[in-house]
Amino acid sequence: MKKLSAIGLVALVVIAGYALTNRAAPAAEQDSAARLLQWRDLFNGQDLTGWVNVNTAPDTWSVRDGLLVCSGQPIGVMRTDRQYENFILQIEWRHMEPGGNSGVFVWSEPTPGPGQRLPRGVEVQMLELEWAVQHNQTDAYVHGEMFGTMGLETVPDNPRGTRSKSIEKRCKGKGQWNEYIVVCVDGVIKLSVNGKFVNGISKAQVKKGYLCLESEGAEIHFRNIRIMELPPGVTTPEQTASLAP
């Protein structure tokens, strides 16, 4: 029998569990759930439709040969045009410079706070392998780290201070594609790096907000960015990022 990929297994478990707990639900609710459990592209390979440049230069983000290209200059983010709560995110990325730094933010505020370049949210780190050597951080797999930014609190699965570190080295270096699968449900985030779940956090203070891609000093490429929205939970206004004006 053909083995399920990590992403297929997660989706299967979510869909099966939701079907079992909602099989007596009215037909209209079941139809609504079915519409949720579908993949939707967040990048169309042609332009930046669906994304908002928050605080970077007009040429920081571009599309080249079907890839979303970030120059890395200046430091800042580009965000989705709407918020997301519970979902599975698939994204592929590759750094083009040794020691490159970037990330994807989930459950993020729409803009950084005063005097800040990055927003409050949960960052899923994307570091080129040489970064650890350049910054003398060889005691942990810092690529794939997860942490709250700008004071947002989380509980790390694999603590490195307040951050959660990957428990296995799975990222590939400069010029090679990496795949992240980020499963976000009710304040819990689990990260798969190139086909294996190796990191996570729980009890995030905020569990609904924007997705952001980060520009932080080095050229990085993205492709195959897609999302499967899952049914919502009980999320209070205090657990929701503010809406963009």
C-alpha positions, 0 to 999 in steps of 0.5 A, a space after each residue: 500500500 502506498 505510504 501517506 505523506 506527512 501532509 496527507 496523514 494530517 489532513 486525513 486525521 483532521 477530516 476523519 475526526 471532523 466527519 465523525 464528530 459532525 455526521 449528525 450536523 445539518 446538511 448546510 453545515 456539512 457543505 460548509 465544512 466540505 468547502 473548508 477542507 480544500 487546498 487553496 493557492 496563496 501564490 498564483 505564480 504570476 503576481 502578488 494577488 492576495 498579498 499586502 506589502 506592509 513595510 518594505 520597498 516596492 521591489 522587495 517582493 517580485 515574481 520571477 519564473 513562477 517563483 516569489 522572490 524576496 530581495 531581503 532588503 529592507 527588513 520587514 514583511 508582506 502579509 496575506 490580505 485576510 486572517 486565518 485561524 485553524 489551517 494547514 499551510 504548505 510552503 517551499 523555500 530556498 535561500 540564495 546566500 550563505 547564512 540567509 535569514 527569513 521566516 513565515 509568521 502565523 497568527 500575526 498582527 497586520 503591522 509592526 508596533 511603533 519602532 518595530 520592523 516585524 509584527 507580533 505573532 508566531 514566527 516559524 524560522 527559515 535559516 540557511 545552515 551557515 547562519 548557525 556557524 556565523 552566529 555561533 549557535 551550533 548548540 541547537 538546530 536553529 532552522 525550524 525554530 518557533 517562537 512568539 515575537 514582540 512579547 507574544 507568549 507560547 509554550 515550546 515543545 523543545 525549549 531553547 529558552 522561550 523558543 522551541 527548537 527542531 529536534 532533528 536537522 532536516 533543512 537543506 542548504 543554499 540553493 536547495 528547496 525545503 518544504 515546511 508543513 505548518 499545522 495550526 489548530 487552537 493555539 497549537 502549531 506543529 512543524 514538519 520539515 522536509 517530510 517529518 514533524 520535528 517541532 511545535 509550540 502550544 498555548 499561543 496567546 493569539 490563535 487567529 491572525 495574518 500570515 506574513 513572509 519575512 524579508 531579513 537581509 538575504 535573498 530567498 525564494 518561495 513556491 507552492 504556497 497553499 493553505 487548507 482551512 480547518 473548522 474554527 474553534 472558540 477564539 475570543 477577541 483577546 486571542 485574535 489579532 487586530 484587523 488591518 485598517 
